[in-house]
Amino acid sequence: MVVANSVFAPIEKDLLSLNQNLQNMIGARHPVLYAAAEHLFTAGGKRLRPAIVLLCAQTLAKSSGISAPQRRLAEITEIIHTASLVHDDVLDECSTRRGIKTVHNVFTTKIAILAGDFLFAQSSWYLANLENLQVVKVISKVITDFAEGEVRQGFTRFDLQFSIEEYIGKSFYKTGSLIAASCQGAVMLNFADKNIANGFYMYGRYIGLAFQIIDDILDVVASSNDLGKPAGSDLSQGNLTAPVLFSIPEDYQITQLINKEFSDIRDIDNALQIIRQGCGIQQAKDLAAEYLQAAIDCLEVIDNSKSTESLKKLTLYILERVN
Amino acid sequence: MVVANSVFAPIEKDLLSLNQNLQNMIGARHPVLYAAAEHLFTAGGKRLRPAIVLLCAQTLAKSSGISAPQRRLAEITEIIHTASLVHDDVLDECSTRRGIKTVHNVFTTKIAILAGDFLFAQSSWYLANLENLQVVKVISKVITDFAEGEVRQGFTRFDLQFSIEEYIGKSFYKTGSLIAASCQGAVMLNFADKNIANGFYMYGRYIGLAFQIIDDILDVVASSNDLGKPAGSDLSQGNLTAPVLFSIPEDYQITQLINKEFSDIRDIDNALQIIRQGCGIQQAKDLAAEYLQAAIDCLEVIDNSKSTESLKKLTLYILERVN
């Protein structure tokens, strides 16, 4: 991960203090919620969303560097993301995530619902305390989008009519919206003008879509060990993602396996093998690469005197995850 | 319900348009979420929280009457309340509410989690669009308090060490906090000064606590038909409320029944009968009456030229529910 090291190097210290702050912020009044939150935050995770906030903030920063509200926004994005993961894991009945057991598995479904509610609530509270109404509005919309994305996903499982366009729409709600709003919010806190703030929103939107496609490719190509959850777990639940959708027209066996909802024990492995041998994965990579190029193009709104190097490198990092 | 009619008469039209707006506001992009929300909002409910917002707003209103942001705040409080009910019903495994089946019962637990998340998210979005940071902060805190209250309740079921003070603490988080913040938010939108806004917060806090005590009395004295859910359903889940806590020292049988967690089919009816015959219910009523008097005392901060009649009548309405 050569690119990863160099892209995150300028904000390495910021990410370390973010990790400490996350636990202090949650410092819930109740030990069980604290334990659930600690369980989540110490499990690692890529911290991609806060890293993007910090990189966007740094790109437009004056000599004083990244501001306190921008650091707080980075923390808020990770809290919102984590809250959505806890509820997602309940909804998707996942038992492991990031290599450890999920909250509803270690504790109970009730604790997981509450912990998610609590984290969403904490994020709203910290958000309001940023004292910037425009940022509050932009980020508030994200949580509505999550629910929309989750519903769309829930009602299209094993649906062979599900199109790549619908997949992109759902991915925007589930992933793109938060990253887009985080990028926009970060530079709004730099007092960026509307045109620039919108450019950052679109940059984040494309980054988010590419990131989701790459994540979905990893679900079908990576090992359970690397994923920290069973390989093909999205597919086994009927979430038809880009590499799967591109593979369906290639081999009718995939359609048959989806139709029978992978009811035999070897069905998932068979499907994964067919997908890995076809061109669907490459098509999905090409689509992600297109979105990453579109993200880079969005950076043109930025004044030439600002270095956009780190934001461009970020696109390489995202693609590198599958190379 | 003589008092009820007269206390809500001045805002009758406002409450009617609120009911229509609630459905339009939720008008979700997805038919299943819409169905879940419609299921909730058409079931009736007392609309107590929006009514209190409207009455507080009216008390300090200038000649132009209740403002558009105040009406929106009334709607937001009902959406937040409804969101908390949907998740509560999942957590408490309730199958009926307001005389109809609960969302997770009609649809699924997944839909109920999502519908709750969606409603919380919608409320945050509408809240941000009130464009008043102080109100956003005050209301954001409420959602954190809900999770706190629900956790406290979850971990003290059947706990005979649970004290009346802890019960009041939990009731504040579950009920008092939203009503207090709604009253305060309503008059903040009238540009009330800090002293008056705090007075309204305390008024709402006491009203909320009294309302919860009365609700808890109804759980042990009212019929299943009147409640719209099984009589004694809180008690059967081990939620030890004011009338129960006051009854425990009176008859050792109650302790025994709680200790065995009402495991026999007739245990709940036996416990209800003992409680109904003792003085615990009256003691709980007295406590509620004290809180209602404290609420009235909070109104002293208001300029004498303003009529506080409707806010005083509201306290009578709350007590009337058990008389």
Boltz contact constraints between the chains, C-beta under 6 A:
constraints:
  - contact:
      token1: [A, 29]
      token2: [B, 148]
      max_distance: 6.0
  - contact:
      token1: [A, 30]
      token2: [B, 151]
      max_distance: 6.0
  - contact:
      token1: [A, 33]
      token2: [B, 151]
      max_distance: 6.0
  - contact:
      token1: [A, 87]
      token2: [B, 113]
      max_distance: 6.0
  - contact:
      token1: [A, 91]
      token2: [B, 110]
      max_distance: 6.0
  - contact:
      token1: [A, 110]
      token2: [B, 91]
      max_distance: 6.0
  - contact:
      token1: [A, 114]
      token2: [B, 147]
      max_distance: 6.0
  - contact:
      token1: [A, 114]
      token2: [B, 150]
      max_distance: 6.0
  - contact:
      token1: [A, 114]
      token2: [B, 151]
      max_distance: 6.0
  - contact:
      token1: [A, 117]
      token2: [B, 147]
      max_distance: 6.0
  - contact:
      token1: [A, 118]
      token2: [B, 147]
      max_distance: 6.0
  - contact:
      token1: [A, 121]
      token2: [B, 143]
      max_distance: 6.0
  - contact:
      token1: [A, 121]
      token2: [B, 144]
      max_distance: 6.0
  - contact:
      token1: [A, 121]
      token2: [B, 147]
      max_distance: 6.0
  - contact:
      token1: [A, 124]
      token2: [B, 124]
      max_distance: 6.0
  - contact:
      token1: [A, 124]
      token2: [B, 140]
      max_distance: 6.0
  - contact:
      token1: [A, 125]
      token2: [B, 140]
      max_distance: 6.0
  - contact:
      token1: [A, 125]
      token2: [B, 141]
      max_distance: 6.0
  - contact:
      token1: [A, 125]
      token2: [B, 144]
      max_distance: 6.0
  - contact:
      token1: [A, 128]
      token2: [B, 136]
      max_distance: 6.0
  - contact:
      token1: [A, 128]
      token2: [B, 137]
      max_distance: 6.0
  - contact:
      token1: [A, 128]
      token2: [B, 140]
      max_distance: 6.0
  - contact:
      token1: [A, 131]
      token2: [B, 133]
      max_distance: 6.0
  - contact:
      token1: [A, 133]
      token2: [B, 131]
      max_distance: 6.0
  - contact:
      token1: [A, 136]
      token2: [B, 128]
      max_distance: 6.0
  - contact:
      token1: [A, 137]
      token2: [B, 128]
      max_distance: 6.0
  - contact:
      token1: [A, 140]
      token2: [B, 124]
      max_distance: 6.0
  - contact:
      token1: [A, 140]
      token2: [B, 125]
      max_distance: 6.0
  - contact:
      token1: [A, 140]
      token2: [B, 128]
      max_distance: 6.0
  - contact:
      token1: [A, 141]
      token2: [B, 125]
      max_distance: 6.0
  - contact:
      token1: [A, 143]
      token2: [B, 121]
      max_distance: 6.0
  - contact:
      token1: [A, 144]
      token2: [B, 121]
      max_distance: 6.0
  - contact:
      token1: [A, 144]
      token2: [B, 122]
      max_distance: 6.0
  - contact:
      token1: [A, 144]
      token2: [B, 125]
      max_distance: 6.0
  - contact:
      token1: [A, 147]
      token2: [B, 114]
      max_distance: 6.0
  - contact:
      token1: [A, 147]
      token2: [B, 117]
      max_distance: 6.0
  - contact:
      token1: [A, 147]
      token2: [B, 118]
      max_distance: 6.0
  - contact:
      token1: [A, 147]
      token2: [B, 121]
      max_distance: 6.0
  - contact:
      token1: [A, 148]
      token2: [B, 29]
      max_distance: 6.0
  - contact:
      token1: [A, 150]
      token2: [B, 114]
      max_distance: 6.0
  - contact:
      token1: [A, 151]
      token2: [B, 30]
      max_distance: 6.0
  - contact:
      token1: [A, 151]
      token2: [B, 33]
      max_distance: 6.0
  - contact:
      token1: [A, 151]
      token2: [B, 114]
      max_distance: 6.0
